[in-house]
Amino acid sequence: MTTFHSGNDTRSRILAAARELFARRGYAATSLADIASAVGLTKTAVAYHFHPKDRLAAELITPAAEDMLRLLGTDFGDDRPAYIRAFVSFAVRHRTVIRLLMEDIGGADDAPPGSLGEAIRTFRDELYRRLAGDDPDDATRVRAWAVLGCVQAAVVTTTDAPADVVEDAVTRAALAVHTS
């Protein structure tokens, strides 16, 4: 008996495989052929739905981007611990695409104006500014980057752990780094 998949089902399978491969290997190290192999399709079939590869990345991060805008639109005033808790919650909710957001696309400091990379880098820089303030001393700068690194590394490497456990542990760690 032959199983037929609708176009939407195929797109969903491709997105799920890409999300997992990007989280595990990174964006640059994952090819369309890798994604095709994971879902039992040809590279041409994957390219039909998502070409170029950055369209695939953009679709994966859209829900996170919308949530990111909500986070940036929330005024925490000077309550940095509340901001850290909200940021950790965001990162845990979107942990399967955080690597894609922060390292693979947003990590390129030479991304062209108007690109997805520039938008993500702007988000990263705003996260940092909210943690460090407008004119931080050296110790504050180090702590702000350490908080960002702590959150990013922890959520990217623990996608197999229960979200509530990850959120609790990462929140405590990030708050400890921030107040150290």
C-alpha positions as CSV (number, residue, x, y, z in Angstrom):
1,M,0.0,0.0,0.0
2,T,1.4,3.4,-1.0
3,T,1.2,6.3,1.4
4,F,0.7,9.7,-0.2
5,H,1.6,12.9,1.7
6,S,0.0,16.2,1.0
7,G,2.1,19.2,0.3
8,N,1.5,20.6,3.7
9,D,2.5,17.3,5.4
10,T,5.7,17.3,3.3
11,R,6.5,20.8,4.3
12,S,5.8,20.0,7.9
13,R,8.1,17.0,7.8
14,I,10.8,19.0,6.1
15,L,10.5,21.7,8.7
16,A,10.7,19.2,11.6
17,A,13.8,17.6,10.1
18,A,15.5,20.9,9.5
19,R,14.7,22.1,13.0
20,E,16.3,19.1,14.5
21,L,19.3,19.0,12.2
22,F,20.0,22.8,12.6
23,A,19.7,22.4,16.4
24,R,22.1,19.5,16.5
25,R,24.6,20.4,13.7
26,G,24.1,24.1,13.0
27,Y,22.8,25.8,9.9
28,A,26.0,25.9,7.9
29,A,26.8,22.3,8.5
30,T,23.3,21.1,7.4
31,S,22.6,20.8,3.7
32,L,19.4,20.5,1.8
33,A,20.6,17.0,0.9
34,D,20.9,16.2,4.7
35,I,17.4,17.4,5.3
36,A,16.1,15.4,2.3
37,S,17.8,12.3,3.5
38,A,16.2,12.7,7.0
39,V,12.7,12.8,5.5
40,G,13.2,10.3,2.7
41,L,13.0,12.8,-0.2
42,T,15.3,14.0,-2.9
43,K,17.2,17.3,-2.5
44,T,15.2,18.6,-5.5
45,A,11.9,17.9,-3.6
46,V,13.1,19.8,-0.6
47,A,14.4,22.7,-2.8
48,Y,10.9,22.8,-4.4
49,H,9.4,23.7,-1.0
50,F,12.3,25.7,0.4
51,H,14.8,27.3,-1.9
52,P,17.1,28.9,-1.0
53,K,17.9,27.3,2.3
54,D,17.5,30.6,4.1
55,R,13.7,30.5,3.4
56,L,13.6,27.3,5.4
57,A,15.4,29.0,8.3
58,A,13.2,32.1,8.1
59,E,10.0,29.9,8.3
60,L,11.5,28.1,11.3
61,I,12.3,31.2,13.3
62,T,9.1,33.2,12.5
63,P,7.3,32.1,15.7
64,A,10.3,32.9,17.7
65,A,10.7,36.3,16.0
66,E,7.2,37.2,16.9
67,D,7.8,36.2,20.5
68,M,11.1,38.1,20.4
69,L,9.3,41.3,19.4
70,R,6.9,40.9,22.3
71,L,9.8,40.4,24.7
72,L,11.5,43.5,23.4
73,G,8.3,45.5,23.6
74,T,7.8,44.7,27.3
75,D,9.1,47.4,29.6
76,F,10.9,45.9,32.6
77,G,12.3,49.2,33.8
78,D,15.4,48.6,35.9
79,D,14.2,45.2,37.0
80,R,16.9,43.1,35.3
81,P,16.1,39.9,37.2
82,A,12.5,40.1,35.8
83,Y,14.0,40.6,32.3
84,I,16.4,37.7,32.7
85,R,13.4,35.4,33.8
86,A,11.5,36.5,30.7
87,F,14.5,36.1,28.4
88,V,15.1,32.6,29.8
89,S,11.5,31.7,29.3
90,F,11.6,32.9,25.7
91,A,14.9,30.9,25.1
92,V,13.4,27.7,26.5
93,R,10.2,28.0,24.5
94,H,12.2,28.4,21.3
95,R,15.3,26.3,22.2
96,T,15.1,24.3,19.0
97,V,15.8,27.4,17.0
98,I,18.0,29.4,19.5
99,R,21.2,28.1,17.9
100,L,19.9,29.1,14.5
101,L,18.9,32.6,15.9
102,M,22.0,33.4,17.9
103,E,24.9,31.5,16.4
104,D,24.2,30.6,12.8
105,I,22.3,33.6,11.5
106,G,22.7,36.3,14.1
107,G,26.4,35.5,14.8
108,A,27.5,36.9,11.5
109,D,28.6,40.4,12.2
110,D,29.0,41.1,8.5
111,A,25.3,40.3,7.6
112,P,24.1,42.8,5.0
113,P,21.6,45.6,5.9
114,G,18.0,44.4,5.8
115,S,19.0,40.8,6.1
116,L,17.7,38.3,8.6
117,G,21.1,38.1,10.1
118,E,21.1,41.9,10.7
119,A,17.7,41.7,12.4
120,I,18.8,38.9,14.7
121,R,22.1,40.6,15.5
122,T,20.1,43.7,16.5
123,F,18.0,41.5,18.8
124,R,21.1,40.1,20.4
125,D,22.6,43.6,20.9
126,E,19.3,44.8,22.4
127,L,19.3,41.8,24.8
128,Y,22.8,42.7,25.8
129,R,22.0,46.4,26.3
130,R,19.0,45.6,28.5
131,L,21.3,43.4,30.6
132,A,24.3,45.7,30.7
133,G,22.7,49.1,30.6
134,D,23.7,52.0,28.4
135,D,27.2,52.7,29.8
136,P,28.4,49.6,31.6
137,D,31.7,49.2,33.3
138,D,33.9,46.3,32.3
139,A,32.6,43.9,35.0
140,T,29.0,44.6,34.0
141,R,29.8,44.0,30.3
142,V,31.4,40.7,31.1
143,R,28.4,39.6,33.3
144,A,25.9,40.6,30.6
145,W,27.7,38.6,27.9
146,A,28.1,35.7,30.4
147,V,24.3,35.7,31.0
148,L,23.6,35.6,27.3
149,G,26.2,32.8,26.8
150,C,24.9,30.8,29.7
151,V,21.3,30.9,28.5
152,Q,22.2,30.2,24.9
153,A,24.6,27.3,25.6
154,A,22.3,25.7,28.2
155,V,19.1,25.8,26.1
156,V,20.8,24.6,22.9
157,T,22.5,21.6,24.5
158,T,19.5,20.4,26.6
159,T,16.7,20.2,24.0
160,D,16.1,16.6,25.2
161,A,15.4,17.7,28.9
162,P,12.0,18.7,30.2
163,A,11.4,22.4,29.5
164,D,10.4,23.2,33.1
165,V,13.6,21.7,34.5
166,V,15.7,23.6,31.9
167,E,13.9,26.8,32.6
168,D,14.3,26.6,36.4
169,A,18.0,25.6,36.2
170,V,18.9,28.2,33.6
171,T,17.1,31.0,35.3
172,R,18.9,30.3,38.6
173,A,22.2,30.1,36.8
174,A,21.7,33.3,34.8
175,L,20.5,35.2,37.9
176,A,23.6,34.0,39.8
177,V,25.9,35.1,37.0
178,H,24.1,38.5,36.7
179,T,24.4,39.2,40.5
180,S,28.0,37.9,40.9
